[in-house]
Structures are given as structure tokens and as C-alpha cells.
Amino acid sequence: MRVVLALAAVLALGGCATVMPEDATDAPMAYACAGGKRFTASYDLKGDKASVTAGGTSYILRHVRSGSGARYAKGPVELFTKGDEALLDGAAGGPYRACRTG
């Protein structure tokens, strides 16, 4: 965890355009959302793509520029994460709002 935090601090101070979600991992992370909705996402360690499964459909999203947090998109599907919170739009069964890992 300390290594991830140190890396995040270095990237932030360096002005790097890539922002990884907290605890970036290629292992799936489960998100529980408002209304009992759920989805999973895994993030490659480079921070350039996210694999999302929602509503029985899987998506590969690319990292795109974001003012704060991390944003991934492909076509109408967009995932925004900041810390352990997330929003997912355009995916099957969505929208997914007020989502948290854990």
C-alpha cells in the first residue's frame, strides 16, 4: 500500500497525465452501487485501460484525460473513479451511481 501511495504522489507531483485508481490492480474489484446495482472492474498496472463487466456485458475501456480522478471510456460507456468511489454510464443495466468498492 505504501508503494502505491508513494507512486501516486510521484505521478501527481510530476504532472503526469495518467492517473491510476486507488490500489490499481489487474484483479477484479467489485463495486456496489445505489439501487443494489453492481459491477466489476480491473485496471492494468500501467493505468491505460480498464476491463469492466456490468449487466452481463464486458467492456474494455481506454484511459482518457480527466481533471480529477481517473476516467476510462469507449463509445457511450464511461467509467469515472476517484479513490474507492465510481460512476459508470452507458453500460448494460446502468447507469451505476454512488458506487464503492468493498
C-alpha positions in Angstrom: 0.0 0.0 0.0 2.8 2.4 0.8 4.4 1.7 -2.5 1.2 2.5 -4.3 0.7 5.8 -2.4 4.3 6.8 -3.0 3.9 6.1 -6.7 0.7 8.1 -6.8 2.4 11.0 -5.1 5.3 11.0 -7.5 3.0 10.9 -10.5 0.9 13.7 -9.2 3.9 15.9 -8.5 5.4 15.1 -11.9 2.3 16.4 -13.7 1.8 13.1 -15.4 -1.5 12.8 -17.4 -2.1 9.2 -16.3 -4.0 8.8 -13.0 -4.4 5.3 -11.7 -7.3 4.3 -9.5 -6.5 3.8 -5.8 -4.9 0.4 -5.4 -4.7 -0.2 -9.1 -4.6 -4.0 -9.8 -5.4 -6.3 -12.6 -7.5 -8.4 -10.2 -11.3 -7.6 -10.5 -12.6 -5.1 -8.0 -16.3 -5.3 -7.1 -18.4 -2.1 -6.9 -21.7 -1.9 -5.0 -23.9 1.0 -6.2 -27.1 2.8 -5.4 -30.3 0.7 -6.0 -28.5 -2.6 -5.4 -26.6 -2.4 -8.7 -23.2 -4.0 -9.0 -20.3 -4.2 -11.5 -16.7 -5.3 -11.5 -13.6 -3.5 -12.9 -9.9 -4.4 -13.2 -7.2 -1.9 -14.1 -4.0 -2.7 -15.8 -1.0 -1.5 -13.8 0.1 1.0 -16.5 -3.2 2.8 -15.9 -4.1 2.9 -19.6 -7.2 0.6 -19.7 -10.0 -0.8 -17.5 -11.9 -4.1 -18.0 -15.5 -3.7 -16.8 -18.3 -6.2 -16.5 -21.8 -4.8 -15.9 -25.2 -6.1 -16.6 -23.8 -9.4 -18.1 -21.6 -7.5 -20.7 -17.9 -6.9 -20.7 -16.1 -3.8 -21.9 -12.5 -2.8 -22.4 -12.2 1.0 -21.8 -9.2 3.2 -22.5 -7.9 5.8 -20.2 -8.9 9.4 -21.2 -7.9 12.7 -19.8 -9.7 13.7 -16.6 -9.5 16.8 -14.4 -9.6 14.8 -11.3 -9.6 11.1 -10.6 -9.4 8.6 -13.4 -11.7 8.3 -16.4 -12.0 5.4 -18.9 -14.2 5.4 -22.0 -15.1 3.7 -25.2 -18.1 4.8 -27.3 -21.0 5.5 -25.0 -19.5 3.6 -22.0 -17.6 5.8 -19.5 -16.2 4.9 -16.0 -15.1 7.6 -13.6 -13.2 6.7 -10.4 -11.8 8.7 -7.6 -10.4 6.8 -4.6 -12.8 3.9 -3.8 -15.8 5.7 -5.5 -17.0 5.2 -9.1 -19.7 6.1 -11.6 -20.4 4.0 -14.7 -22.5 5.3 -17.6 -23.6 3.7 -20.9 -23.1 0.1 -19.7 -25.8 -2.6 -19.7 -28.1 -2.3 -16.7 -26.9 1.3 -15.9 -26.4 3.9 -15.0 -24.4 2.9 -12.0 -24.3 5.7 -9.4 -22.8 6.2 -5.9 -20.6 3.1 -6.3 -18.0 2.0 -3.8 -15.5 -0.9 -3.7 -15.6 -3.2 -0.7 
